[in-house]
Amino acid sequence: MRYGEDSLTRKRAAIAILPFLLLGLANVALLLTWGLEPLWAFMILPPILFISVLGWFAFRGGMVGPGAEEEEDVERI
């Protein structure tokens, strides 16, 4: 992998995950505006961040998206 490709992969992964992260943060903001106690609203924040980071690693590493390669076909019996 060349120098510029790595930064491009990171940027593409961030762009792919950004809508999901923003949706999760908007959900937290909506819960706070509804008058829910802040502790309960922020309890859903760690899973949102965890899944976003996990998705970023998946996109960056090529496990999903255009960089994913299919394994060789195995004959099925």
Beta strands, then each sheet from edge to edge (+ up, - down):
end
